[in-house]
Amino acid sequence: MIKFQHYVLAKRKEHDFDLKYIGNADQTPLTFDIVTNSTVSAKGVKSVPILSTGHDKDRFTVMLACLGDGTKLPPYVVFKRKTLPKNLNFPKEVVVRCQAKGWMDETLVQDWLRTVWSKVGGLSRRKSMLVWDSFRAHLSKPVRSTLRSINTECVVIPGGMTSMLQPLDVSINKPFKDRMRAKWQNWMLAGQHSFTAGGRIRKVELDEICRWISDAWDDIPPEMIAKSFRKCCITNALDGTEDEEIWGEESDSDPFEDLDEMDGDDQLYYGEYFEEQTAEIDPECFENIFGESDSEDFYGF
């Protein structure tokens, strides 16, 4: 952790990055049915039915990215399909792609860098810094080449440390998914559904779920994003005046406890366990799709 923090601070001093040129990106899994983990029923009943469309195992991936000043980049959505329907009206705030298995691969990571991240440096290709985990596709030679072409310094979070050093995992992914769950529940309660020949509710349309993603992402407060970057020792002041906000090397107290002062659900969560439970994927499969390798030591590019 300390090695990572020192490296980030050294890069910031070397290049004098503005906060709007420092970012974090992460893939997070979602399902078409975002059922709650709890419900309310009469005491003593032996079973509690949960209404869904039967697509709670039908997954897709959302790549979220944000900047140190609180700016949110457009969500990048990958559906498990070979082609996208042409008759749907996707929101312009969301970039939509498809892939046979519904997750990010090396080709899509490069596409994300060119279509979303490259906008951070602008037409002048201003130097930027991207912090992300050691997902295999992030470390390939073609991806490193693309990063160099858009003048981006890449910092890889050490294996097993994303729940403490990645702003999206620390405080943003769970509130985002909570907002997505609320939108799905409102859609189910509205009752304006179409049905299959067998009488099952059809799952939400792709363009509708993209609108949910856009609204849920827009609802995340910029202040929470900026504070999460400081908590991870990525954007805290170089003169040491904000050092009390980061993880302390010898402190036994919770360095994130003061975020509880934020309103509503804007608090901190430990990302890896939450993501795995939400996706309902066995740990080995989850690691292969969204995980990082603990065998990867920290290094820069």
ChimeraX attribute file (.defattr): number of C-alpha atoms within 10 A of each C-alpha:
attribute: neighborCount
match mode: 1-to-1
recipient: residues
	/A:1	16
	/A:2	11
	/A:3	10
	/A:4	21
	/A:5	16
	/A:6	13
	/A:7	17
	/A:8	20
	/A:9	17
	/A:10	13
	/A:11	15
	/A:12	19
	/A:13	11
	/A:14	9
	/A:15	12
	/A:16	13
	/A:17	16
	/A:18	14
	/A:19	20
	/A:20	16
	/A:21	21
	/A:22	24
	/A:23	27
	/A:24	22
	/A:25	20
	/A:26	20
	/A:27	23
	/A:28	24
	/A:29	23
	/A:30	21
	/A:31	17
	/A:32	21
	/A:33	22
	/A:34	21
	/A:35	17
	/A:36	12
	/A:37	6
	/A:38	6
	/A:39	9
	/A:40	6
	/A:41	9
	/A:42	7
	/A:43	6
	/A:44	6
	/A:45	7
	/A:46	6
	/A:47	7
	/A:48	10
	/A:49	7
	/A:50	10
	/A:51	12
	/A:52	18
	/A:53	15
	/A:54	13
	/A:55	15
	/A:56	16
	/A:57	14
	/A:58	15
	/A:59	18
	/A:60	22
	/A:61	23
	/A:62	23
	/A:63	20
	/A:64	21
	/A:65	23
	/A:66	27
	/A:67	25
	/A:68	25
	/A:69	19
	/A:70	20
	/A:71	18
	/A:72	18
	/A:73	22
	/A:74	21
	/A:75	22
	/A:76	24
	/A:77	24
	/A:78	24
	/A:79	22
	/A:80	17
	/A:81	14
	/A:82	12
	/A:83	11
	/A:84	14
	/A:85	10
	/A:86	7
	/A:87	7
	/A:88	11
	/A:89	12
	/A:90	16
	/A:91	16
	/A:92	11
	/A:93	16
	/A:94	18
	/A:95	18
	/A:96	18
	/A:97	21
	/A:98	19
	/A:99	18
	/A:100	11
	/A:101	16
	/A:102	21
	/A:103	23
	/A:104	27
	/A:105	16
	/A:106	16
	/A:107	11
	/A:108	17
	/A:109	17
	/A:110	21
	/A:111	17
	/A:112	18
	/A:113	17
	/A:114	15
	/A:115	13
	/A:116	16
	/A:117	23
	/A:118	21
	/A:119	15
	/A:120	21
	/A:121	18
	/A:122	12
	/A:123	9
	/A:124	9
	/A:125	14
	/A:126	15
	/A:127	19
	/A:128	25
	/A:129	26
	/A:130	19
	/A:131	23
	/A:132	23
	/A:133	26
	/A:134	24
	/A:135	23
	/A:136	15
	/A:137	17
	/A:138	20
	/A:139	15
	/A:140	11
	/A:141	11
	/A:142	15
	/A:143	18
	/A:144	17
	/A:145	12
	/A:146	17
	/A:147	23
	/A:148	14
	/A:149	12
	/A:150	22
	/A:151	17
	/A:152	24
	/A:153	18
	/A:154	21
	/A:155	21
	/A:156	22
	/A:157	25
	/A:158	22
	/A:159	17
	/A:160	17
	/A:161	16
	/A:162	24
	/A:163	19
	/A:164	23
	/A:165	27
	/A:166	26
	/A:167	34
	/A:168	28
	/A:169	24
	/A:170	24
	/A:171	27
	/A:172	25
	/A:173	23
	/A:174	23
	/A:175	20
	/A:176	21
	/A:177	20
	/A:178	15
	/A:179	19
	/A:180	22
	/A:181	21
	/A:182	16
	/A:183	18
	/A:184	20
	/A:185	17
	/A:186	11
	/A:187	13
	/A:188	18
	/A:189	11
	/A:190	9
	/A:191	9
	/A:192	8
	/A:193	13
	/A:194	12
	/A:195	11
	/A:196	9
	/A:197	7
	/A:198	6
	/A:199	8
	/A:200	13
	/A:201	19
	/A:202	14
	/A:203	20
	/A:204	17
	/A:205	10
	/A:206	17
	/A:207	17
	/A:208	14
	/A:209	18
	/A:210	23
	/A:211	17
	/A:212	19
	/A:213	25
	/A:214	18
	/A:215	16
	/A:216	19
	/A:217	22
	/A:218	16
	/A:219	12
	/A:220	19
	/A:221	14
	/A:222	17
	/A:223	14
	/A:224	18
	/A:225	24
	/A:226	21
	/A:227	21
	/A:228	30
	/A:229	29
	/A:230	21
	/A:231	26
	/A:232	23
	/A:233	26
	/A:234	27
	/A:235	24
	/A:236	23
	/A:237	12
	/A:238	12
	/A:239	7
	/A:240	8
	/A:241	9
	/A:242	14
	/A:243	15
	/A:244	12
	/A:245	20
	/A:246	21
	/A:247	22
	/A:248	13
	/A:249	8
	/A:250	6
	/A:251	8
	/A:252	8
	/A:253	9
	/A:254	9
	/A:255	14
	/A:256	19
	/A:257	11
	/A:258	11
	/A:259	17
	/A:260	12
	/A:261	9
	/A:262	11
	/A:263	8
	/A:264	8
	/A:265	15
	/A:266	20
	/A:267	20
	/A:268	23
	/A:269	19
	/A:270	15
	/A:271	22
	/A:272	19
	/A:273	11
	/A:274	15
	/A:275	20
	/A:276	19
	/A:277	12
	/A:278	18
	/A:279	19
	/A:280	14
	/A:281	15
	/A:282	10
	/A:283	12
	/A:284	9
	/A:285	11
	/A:286	18
	/A:287	15
	/A:288	12
	/A:289	18
	/A:290	21
	/A:291	21
	/A:292	21
	/A:293	15
	/A:294	12
	/A:295	10
	/A:296	14
	/A:297	12
	/A:298	17
	/A:299	13
	/A:300	14
	/A:301	11
